[in-house]
Amino acid sequence: MESLESELERARSLDVASLADAIETIGFECTRCGACCKSEADDPHTATVFPDEVRRLQDADGDSDSDADDDAGGGRDWRDVARPMPYGLSEGADGPEGETFEWALQTDACGDCVFYEEDDDGLGSCSVHGDRPLICETYPFSVALGGTSQPMGEAVDGEGLVRAHECEGLGREIDRADAESLAAALKTRAVRELEEAIGVRDAYEPRETGAGDVVVHDSEGAKRLDGTPVESEERT
């Protein structure tokens, strides 16, 4: 298995033009179906978000094309934006508890992304579109490198290192400029994901958790649910 450092070098050397070629060959146009923002088979929407992306979304103003109140954004609490990745947590008497790695976008009572909106015609939109995380910006594509994350949906197509995941917009014509923009974001995301994975690995120190206690490890260290650091004296 390649080391994370080796995969990071591969990510940094990805050729944007080649990625754009692959995206053009596969084809894509967003149909605003909203499937990538909603829960799937009763499983809550799960999209990874970096710590700095959480902070940006805390202060993001609404900028969707919907008729929703665009002044509702800004000044959000950490927990309004992000939740712990559920993997590794157990369900205790007072809710989830334990240690986990990384953050996911927060979801509503239906399991949909809290930033997802839908108009009367059923067309979806993102209320923080200009500040959306890289995993959302690059959906439905990923790169086949170890240490990078896979978005919701099974991979259904591929060209070289580019993988396409379940989406009704696949196979539609995409112009070159849009393909190149998407390819550049895809490369950036691959690099960021590997840098984050290395940071998580290097910063990780196990922490003791009690009933109803959750610790999330990201590249900045261990955090509580509200994004505040776990103090050093709490280390095991």
ABEGO torsion letter per residue (X at the ends): XBBAAAAAAAAAABBAAAAAAAAAAAEBBBAGAGAAABBBGGBBBBBBBBAAAAAAAAABBBABABABBAAABEGBBAAAABBBBABGBBBBAAEBBEBBBEBBBBBBAAGBBAABBBBAAGBBBBAAAAABBAAAAAOABBBBBBGBBBBBEBBABBBEABBBBBBAABGBBBBAAAAAAAAAAAAAAAAAAAAAAAAAAAABBBBBBBBGBBBBBBAAEBBBAAGBBBBAAABX
